[in-house]
C-alpha cells in the first residue's frame, strides 16, 4: 500500500483497503460509544440515535440558525489560535461561515467552500445549508468546519492563491489532493487537541472518515465488481447509518463519476504515508510546520508529483 492514488493499486486492492478501513474506524467508534454508555444496536444505529437527541439539535428557527453560525465561527477562531504551532504559513485572507441564501437552499448541497477572490478583496467563504438545522447535529459540526474551512479547504486554496503561481495552476483542480488534504485536516484538528474534551465530537470525526472509507468499497463495488445500484445503497446505509434518500443520492453520484469518491481517503492516506516517511527519515529534525508548508505552498498537484516533491524535501533536509 505504498502508492495510494499513484495508479498502482488495483481495484481489488482499493476495495479491500476500504473494507479494512471501515472495520478499523467502526471499532474505534464502538469503543467511544461504549464509554458513553451506548451498547445496544449497530454503530450506525447508535450514532444516529445521538444525532436524534433534542440536546444535540439547534432549534429550526432564525435564532437557532444564528446560534449555529456563531458556534461555527467560534470553531474557526479556536483553531486559528493554535494554528501557528502546526503550520509554518497561515492564510492572509480570513474565512467566514455564511448561510446559503434561502432562495438557493432547495437546490444546494449541505455545505461547500468558495476560495478568496484572486485580488484578495473577498475572504474565503464556507457556505452551509440551514434549511433544516436537524441536518446538522452538534457533534458533527466541528469536523465539517475543519474540512470545509480551516485547516482544510481554506488553508489549501488560500495559500495556493498567495503562492505566485501561474493563473492556470490556481484554476486546475486535483480531487485527490484537495479532498485528501481536507480529510487529513480533520485528523490534524484531532491531533491539535480540539476534540480532547469532546468525545462525541470525535465520534463525529470518525463517522466522517468512515463515510469516506465506505466510498472506497462502493465505488469499486459499482465499477469493478459490478454491484447493482441497490447493493451499493444497502451496503453504504448499513455502514454509515445515513438515510436511504441521502445514500441514494451519493451512490448515483458515484455511478456517473467513477473514481472521484475514492479521492478523499486515498489522498489522506498518501499524505499520512509521506508524513510518516519524513518523520522516520528526519527523526528529531522533523518539523510538522515545514512538512505542511511543503505540501501546500506549491499548489495542488497529482499525488505522484507530491510524492516526488516530498522525497526531494526529505533528502534536502537530511543534509542540513
C-alpha positions in Angstrom: 0.0 0.0 0.0 2.9 2.3 -0.7 1.3 4.2 -3.6 -2.1 5.5 -2.7 -3.5 7.4 -5.6 -0.5 6.8 -7.7 -2.3 4.4 -10.1 -0.5 1.3 -9.0 -3.3 -0.1 -6.8 -5.7 -2.5 -8.4 -9.5 -2.1 -8.0 -9.5 -5.2 -5.8 -6.8 -3.7 -3.6 -8.7 -0.4 -3.2 -11.8 -2.4 -2.4 -10.1 -4.5 0.3 -8.4 -1.4 1.7 -11.8 0.2 2.1 -13.2 -2.8 3.9 -10.2 -2.8 6.3 -10.6 0.9 7.0 -14.3 0.5 7.6 -13.6 -2.2 10.1 -10.9 -0.2 11.9 -12.9 3.0 12.1 -16.1 1.2 13.2 -14.1 -0.4 16.0 -12.9 3.0 17.2 -16.4 4.4 17.1 -17.7 1.4 19.0 -15.2 2.0 21.8 -16.3 5.6 22.2 -19.9 4.7 22.2 -19.4 2.1 24.9 -17.5 4.6 27.0 -20.6 6.8 26.6 -22.8 4.0 27.9 -24.3 3.2 24.4 -24.0 -0.6 23.9 -27.2 -1.7 22.0 -27.6 -1.7 18.3 -25.1 -1.3 15.5 -22.5 1.5 15.5 -24.5 3.2 12.8 -27.8 3.0 14.8 -26.2 4.3 18.0 -24.5 7.2 16.1 -27.9 8.1 14.5 -29.5 7.9 17.9 -27.2 10.5 19.3 -28.0 12.9 16.5 -31.7 12.5 17.2 -31.4 13.8 20.8 -33.0 17.2 21.3 -29.9 18.4 23.1 -27.9 17.8 20.0 -30.0 19.9 17.7 -30.3 23.6 17.2 -33.8 25.0 17.0 -35.0 25.3 13.4 -35.6 29.0 13.9 -33.8 32.2 13.0 -32.4 32.3 16.5 -31.2 28.7 16.2 -29.6 29.3 12.9 -27.7 32.3 14.3 -26.5 30.3 17.2 -25.3 27.6 14.9 -23.4 30.1 12.7 -21.9 31.7 15.8 -20.6 28.3 17.0 -19.0 27.6 13.6 -17.3 30.9 13.5 -16.1 30.3 17.1 -14.6 27.0 15.9 -12.7 28.8 13.2 -11.3 31.3 15.8 -10.4 28.4 18.1 -8.3 26.5 15.5 -6.7 29.7 14.2 -5.4 30.5 17.7 -3.5 27.2 17.7 -2.6 27.0 14.0 0.8 28.7 14.3 2.1 25.6 16.2 1.2 23.3 13.3 1.5 25.4 10.1 4.5 27.5 9.1 2.5 29.7 6.8 -1.0 30.8 7.6 -3.6 32.2 5.1 -3.5 36.0 4.7 -7.2 36.1 3.9 -9.9 35.4 6.5 -12.6 32.8 6.2 -16.2 33.4 7.0 -19.1 31.0 7.7 -22.3 32.1 5.9 -25.7 30.6 5.4 -26.6 29.6 1.9 -29.2 32.1 0.8 -32.8 30.9 1.2 -33.5 31.3 -2.5 -30.7 28.8 -3.2 -31.1 26.3 -0.4 -33.5 23.9 -2.1 -31.1 23.1 -4.9 -27.8 23.4 -2.9 -25.7 20.8 -1.2 -25.2 20.7 2.6 -22.1 22.8 2.6 -19.2 23.9 0.3 -16.3 26.3 0.2 -15.5 29.3 -2.1 -11.9 30.4 -2.3 -10.9 34.0 -1.8 -11.0 36.3 -4.8 -7.8 36.5 -6.8 -7.3 40.1 -5.7 -7.7 39.1 -2.1 -10.7 41.5 -1.6 -13.2 38.8 -0.8 -12.5 36.3 2.0 -12.8 32.6 1.8 -16.4 31.5 2.5 -17.7 28.3 4.0 -21.3 28.1 3.0 -23.7 25.9 5.0 -27.3 25.0 4.1 -29.6 25.8 7.0 -32.9 24.9 5.5 -33.4 22.4 8.4 -31.0 22.6 11.3 -31.8 19.0 12.2 -29.5 18.1 9.3 -26.6 19.3 11.5 -26.4 17.6 14.9 -24.0 19.5 17.1 -21.5 16.6 17.3 -21.0 16.6 13.5 -20.3 20.3 13.0 -16.6 20.6 14.2 -15.5 18.2 11.6 -17.4 20.0 8.9 -15.7 23.2 9.8 -12.2 21.7 9.9 -12.8 20.1 6.4 -14.5 23.0 4.6 -12.8 25.9 6.3 -9.7 25.6 8.5 -7.3 23.9 8.2 -9.0 22.2 5.3 -10.1 23.8 2.0 -9.4 27.4 3.1 -5.7 26.7 4.0 -5.2 24.8 0.8 -6.9 27.2 -1.6 -5.8 30.5 0.1 -2.2 29.5 0.3 -2.3 28.3 -3.3 -3.6 31.6 -4.5 -0.9 33.5 -2.5 1.9 31.4 -3.9 2.5 33.5 -7.0 1.7 30.6 -9.3 0.7 31.0 -12.9 -3.1 31.6 -13.1 -3.8 28.2 -14.7 -2.1 26.4 -11.7 -4.7 28.0 -9.4 -7.6 27.1 -11.6 -6.9 23.4 -12.2 -8.1 21.0 -9.5 -7.0 17.6 -8.4 -9.6 15.9 -6.2 -7.1 13.5 -4.6 -5.0 16.4 -3.5 -7.7 18.9 -2.4 -10.1 16.4 -0.8 -7.3 14.3 0.6 -5.9 17.4 2.3 -9.3 18.3 3.7 -9.9 14.9 5.2 -6.3 14.9 6.5 -7.1 18.3 8.1 -9.9 16.7 10.1 -7.3 14.3 11.6 -4.8 17.2 12.3 -7.6 19.0 14.2 -7.8 16.0 16.5 -4.0 16.0 16.9 -4.2 19.6 17.8 -6.4 18.7 20.8 -9.6 20.1 19.5 -11.6 17.0 20.5 -9.7 16.4 23.8 -12.8 17.1 25.9 -15.4 16.3 23.3 -15.8 12.5 22.8 -19.0 12.9 20.8 -17.3 15.4 18.5 -14.5 12.9 18.0 -17.2 10.4 17.2 -18.4 12.8 14.5 -14.9 13.0 13.1 -14.6 9.2 12.9 -18.0 8.9 11.2 -16.8 11.4 8.6 -13.8 9.3 8.0 -15.9 6.1 7.9 -18.1 7.7 5.3 -15.0 8.2 3.1 -13.8 4.7 3.7 -17.1 3.3 2.7 -16.8 5.2 -0.6 -13.7 3.1 -1.5 -15.9 0.0 -1.1 -19.0 1.1 -3.1 -17.1 2.9 -5.9 -15.1 -0.2 -6.7 -18.1 -2.3 -6.0 -20.1 -0.5 -8.7 -17.4 -0.1 -11.3 -15.3 -3.2 -10.8 -17.3 -5.8 -9.1 -20.5 -5.0 -11.0 -22.6 -4.3 -7.9 -26.1 -3.2 -8.6 -27.3 0.3 -7.5 -29.3 -1.4 -4.7 -26.4 -3.4 -3.4 -24.3 -0.3 -3.1 -27.1 1.6 -1.4 -27.7 -1.2 1.1 -24.0 -1.5 2.0 -23.4 2.2 2.5 -26.6 2.7 4.5 -25.7 -0.3 6.8 -22.2 1.1 7.4 -23.0 4.9 7.8 -26.5 4.9 9.3 -27.5 7.7 6.9 -31.0 7.9 5.5 -31.7 5.9 2.4 -32.5 9.0 0.5 -29.2 10.6 1.2 -27.3 7.5 0.5 -29.1 7.0 -2.8 -28.0 10.5 -3.9 -24.4 9.6 -3.0 -24.5 6.3 -4.9 -26.0 7.9 -8.0 -23.2 10.5 -8.0 -20.6 7.7 -7.8 -22.2 5.8 -10.6 -21.7 8.7 -13.1 -18.3 9.8 -11.7 -16.1 6.8 -11.4 -13.2 7.1 -9.1 -13.8 10.6 -7.6 -15.3 9.2 -4.4 -12.0 7.3 -3.8 -10.1 10.6 -3.9 -10.8 11.6 -0.3 -9.5 8.6 1.6 -6.7 7.7 -0.9 -5.4 11.3 -0.8 -5.5 11.4 3.0 -3.6 8.1 3.2 -1.0 9.3 0.8 -0.3 12.5 2.8 -0.1 10.4 6.0 2.3 8.0 4.3 4.5 10.8 3.2 4.4 12.4 6.7 5.4 9.1 8.3 8.2 8.7 5.8 9.5 12.2 6.7 9.2 11.6 10.4 11.2 8.4 10.2 13.9 9.8 8.0 14.4 13.1 9.8 13.8 12.0 13.4 14.1 14.9 15.8 14.7 17.3 12.9 11.2 16.7 11.5 9.1 19.8 11.8 5.3 19.4 11.2 5.1 23.1 10.2 7.7 22.6 7.5 6.0 19.5 6.2 2.7 21.2 5.9 4.3 24.1 4.0 5.9 21.6 1.6 2.5 20.1 0.9 0.6 23.3 0.5 2.8 26.1 -0.8 3.3 24.8 -4.4 -0.4 24.4 -5.0 -2.5 21.3 -5.9 -0.8 18.5 -7.8 -1.3 14.9 -8.7 -0.2 12.6 -5.8 2.7 11.0 -7.6 4.1 14.5 -8.2 3.6 15.3 -4.5 5.4 12.2 -3.5 8.4 13.1 -5.6 8.4 16.6 -4.1 8.3 15.4 -0.5 11.0 12.8 -1.3 13.3 15.6 -2.5 12.5 17.7 0.5 13.4 14.9 2.8 16.7 14.4 1.1 17.5 18.1 1.2 16.7 18.2 5.0 18.9 15.3 5.7 21.9 17.4 4.7 21.0 20.3 6.9 
